[in-house]
């Protein structure tokens, strides 16, 4: 993580974890990642965080900020020409795409377009392959169904889906919502639990067993 990512980021909080960080592509600045963020990448589904200001002379344009306790799944792409803010405890499922720009004008194809800021508020959940367009705000706790194209604002505490995304129903106000940050209320205990799971899974591993798995693999290898 320190080798691949830290030098490319404006800031990186404590306790964040990265699975296969060599498949996380970072381009441009400023990109900020909060505390205890979990980013998961894979060879066939790279995570791409790109800042490409439409006006490079303006130093305050082009920014991605990922809040604490958020999870970014394989294939997520976030592309900013102006500003994309993802608040704390958000969940971005596989292949979510968030952009604050069209990157070209409808009539002037040589133009880089007119960007508008995007904000994903605290504890929002974006399902598989959701697209979030420029100028959109998605409200706190809201859920966006898989494959939705979000072209206009979505209020807090609702479920939205479709193309273009529309509100289907509100969340039950009588139900308690537990954010991802609750997972990290006792980080030492959580990491100890994960360490125990790893040790239990790997306790039968041996050098000979690894060599045998290459030559003569079995189902449970």
C-alpha positions as CSV (number, residue, x, y, z in Angstrom):
1,X,0.0,0.0,0.0
2,X,2.7,2.5,1.0
3,X,4.7,1.6,-2.2
4,X,1.8,1.7,-4.7
5,X,-0.7,4.3,-3.3
6,X,0.5,6.6,-0.6
7,X,2.8,8.7,-2.8
8,X,0.0,9.3,-5.3
9,X,-2.6,10.6,-2.7
10,X,-3.1,14.0,-1.2
11,X,-4.0,12.3,2.1
12,X,-4.6,8.8,3.5
13,X,-6.2,8.2,6.8
14,X,-5.3,5.5,9.4
15,X,-6.6,1.9,9.3
16,X,-7.5,1.8,5.6
17,X,-7.1,-1.5,3.8
18,X,-6.5,-2.3,0.1
19,X,-6.9,-5.7,-1.5
20,X,-4.5,-6.1,-4.5
21,X,-3.4,-2.4,-4.5
22,X,-1.4,-2.9,-7.7
23,X,-4.8,-3.0,-9.5
24,X,-5.9,0.4,-8.1
25,X,-5.1,3.1,-10.7
26,X,-4.7,6.7,-9.4
27,X,-4.2,9.6,-11.8
28,X,-4.0,13.3,-10.9
29,X,-4.5,15.1,-7.6
30,X,-6.1,16.0,-5.2
31,X,-7.4,12.6,-4.1
32,X,-8.1,12.1,-0.4
33,X,-9.0,8.9,1.4
34,X,-10.3,8.9,5.0
35,X,-9.9,6.5,7.9
36,X,-10.7,2.7,7.7
37,X,-11.6,2.8,4.0
38,X,-11.7,-0.6,2.3
39,X,-10.8,-0.6,-1.4
40,X,-11.0,-4.0,-3.3
41,X,-9.5,-4.4,-6.8
42,X,-9.0,-7.4,-9.0
43,X,-7.0,-8.0,-12.3
44,X,-10.2,-8.0,-14.4
45,X,-11.9,-5.2,-12.5
46,X,-9.5,-2.4,-11.6
47,X,-10.4,0.5,-9.4
48,X,-9.7,3.8,-11.1
49,X,-9.6,7.2,-9.4
50,X,-9.0,9.9,-11.9
51,X,-8.7,13.7,-11.5
52,X,-8.6,15.6,-14.8
53,X,-9.4,19.3,-14.4
54,X,-11.0,21.0,-17.4
55,X,-9.1,24.1,-16.5
56,X,-5.6,23.1,-15.2
57,X,-4.8,26.7,-14.4
58,X,-7.4,26.7,-11.6
59,X,-5.8,24.8,-8.7
60,X,-9.0,24.3,-6.8
61,X,-10.6,22.3,-9.6
62,X,-10.4,18.5,-9.7
63,X,-10.9,16.7,-6.4
64,X,-12.0,13.3,-5.2
65,X,-12.6,12.8,-1.5
66,X,-13.6,9.4,-0.1
67,X,-14.9,9.5,3.5
68,X,-14.0,7.3,6.4
69,X,-15.4,3.7,6.7
70,X,-16.5,3.6,3.1
71,X,-16.1,0.5,0.9
72,X,-15.1,0.6,-2.8
73,X,-15.6,-2.7,-4.7
74,X,-13.9,-4.0,-7.8
75,X,-14.4,-2.1,-11.1
76,X,-15.4,1.2,-9.5
77,X,-14.4,4.3,-11.5
78,X,-14.5,7.8,-10.1
79,X,-13.6,10.6,-12.6
80,X,-13.5,14.2,-11.5
81,X,-13.0,17.5,-13.4
82,X,-14.3,19.6,-10.5
83,X,-15.2,17.9,-7.3
84,X,-16.7,14.5,-6.2
85,X,-17.3,14.1,-2.4
86,X,-18.2,10.7,-1.0
87,X,-19.1,11.1,2.6
88,X,-18.5,8.6,5.5
89,X,-19.7,5.0,5.5
90,X,-20.8,4.9,1.8
91,X,-20.9,1.6,-0.1
92,X,-20.0,1.5,-3.8
93,X,-20.7,-1.9,-5.3
94,X,-19.0,-3.5,-8.4
95,X,-18.5,-1.3,-11.5
96,X,-20.1,1.8,-10.1
97,X,-19.2,4.9,-12.2
98,X,-19.3,8.4,-10.8
99,X,-18.4,11.5,-12.9
100,X,-18.8,15.2,-12.5
101,X,-18.4,16.0,-16.2
102,X,-19.6,15.0,-19.6
103,X,-16.0,15.4,-20.8
104,X,-17.3,16.7,-24.2
105,X,-19.9,19.2,-25.3
106,X,-22.9,17.9,-27.3
107,X,-22.2,20.3,-30.2
108,X,-18.6,21.2,-29.7
109,X,-16.8,17.9,-29.5
110,X,-13.5,19.6,-29.0
111,X,-14.7,21.1,-25.7
112,X,-14.1,19.3,-22.4
113,X,-17.7,20.2,-21.2
114,X,-19.0,22.0,-18.1
115,X,-18.4,20.0,-14.9
116,X,-20.8,20.2,-11.9
117,X,-19.9,18.9,-8.4
118,X,-21.2,15.5,-7.2
119,X,-21.9,14.6,-3.6
120,X,-22.8,11.1,-2.2
121,X,-24.0,11.7,1.4
122,X,-23.3,9.7,4.5
123,X,-24.2,6.0,4.5
124,X,-25.5,5.9,0.9
125,X,-25.4,2.5,-0.9
126,X,-24.9,2.4,-4.7
127,X,-25.7,-1.0,-6.2
128,X,-23.9,-2.9,-9.0
129,X,-23.1,-0.9,-12.1
130,X,-24.8,2.3,-11.0
131,X,-23.9,5.4,-13.0
132,X,-23.9,8.8,-11.2
133,X,-23.9,11.8,-13.5
134,X,-22.6,15.3,-13.0
135,X,-24.3,17.7,-10.6
136,X,-26.1,15.0,-8.6
137,X,-26.5,14.7,-4.8
138,X,-27.6,11.4,-3.3
139,X,-29.0,11.8,0.1
140,X,-28.0,10.3,3.4
141,X,-28.8,6.5,3.9
142,X,-30.4,6.2,0.4
143,X,-30.0,3.1,-1.7
144,X,-29.6,3.1,-5.5
145,X,-30.6,-0.1,-7.2
146,X,-28.3,-2.0,-9.5
147,X,-27.9,-0.6,-13.0
148,X,-29.6,2.7,-12.2
149,X,-28.5,5.9,-14.0
150,X,-28.7,8.8,-11.6
151,X,-29.1,12.1,-13.5
152,X,-31.0,14.1,-10.9
153,X,-30.8,14.5,-7.1
154,X,-32.1,11.7,-4.9
155,X,-33.3,12.7,-1.4
156,X,-32.2,11.1,1.9
157,X,-33.7,7.9,3.2
158,X,-35.2,6.4,0.0
159,X,-34.7,3.6,-2.4
160,X,-34.3,4.6,-6.0
161,X,-33.8,2.6,-9.2
162,X,-34.2,2.7,-13.0
163,X,-32.9,4.8,-16.0
164,X,-33.3,7.6,-15.2
165,X,-33.3,6.7,-11.5
166,X,-36.5,7.5,-9.7
167,X,-37.6,7.1,-6.0
168,X,-39.4,3.8,-5.5
169,X,-40.2,4.1,-1.8
170,X,-38.9,5.6,1.4
171,X,-37.0,3.7,4.0
172,X,-38.9,2.6,7.1
173,X,-38.4,5.4,9.7
174,X,-39.0,2.9,12.5
175,X,-36.1,0.8,11.5
176,X,-32.7,1.5,13.0
177,X,-29.9,2.0,10.3
178,X,-26.5,0.7,11.3
179,X,-23.7,2.4,9.3
180,X,-20.4,0.7,8.3
181,X,-18.6,2.9,10.9
182,X,-20.2,0.7,13.6
183,X,-17.9,-2.1,12.4
184,X,-15.0,-0.1,13.5
185,X,-16.2,1.0,16.9
186,X,-13.6,-1.3,18.4
187,X,-10.9,-1.6,15.6
188,X,-8.4,-3.5,17.7
189,X,-11.0,-6.2,18.4
190,X,-12.1,-6.3,14.8
191,X,-8.5,-6.7,13.4
192,X,-7.8,-9.4,16.0
193,X,-10.9,-11.3,14.8
194,X,-9.7,-11.1,11.2
195,X,-6.3,-12.2,12.2
196,X,-7.7,-15.2,13.9
197,X,-9.8,-16.1,10.8
198,X,-6.6,-15.9,8.6
199,X,-4.6,-18.1,11.0
200,X,-7.4,-20.7,11.1
201,X,-7.7,-20.7,7.3
202,X,-3.9,-21.0,6.8
203,X,-2.9,-23.3,9.6
204,X,-2.7,-26.4,7.4
205,X,-0.6,-24.6,4.8
206,X,2.9,-26.1,4.3
207,X,5.6,-25.6,1.7
208,X,5.1,-29.1,0.4
209,X,1.3,-28.6,0.3
210,X,1.8,-25.4,-1.8
211,X,4.1,-27.3,-4.3
212,X,1.6,-30.2,-4.5
213,X,-1.3,-27.7,-5.2
214,X,0.6,-26.5,-8.3
215,X,1.3,-30.0,-9.7
216,X,-1.8,-31.8,-8.4
217,X,-4.5,-29.3,-7.4
218,X,-7.5,-30.3,-5.4
219,X,-10.9,-28.8,-5.0
220,X,-10.1,-27.2,-1.6
221,X,-6.8,-25.8,-2.5
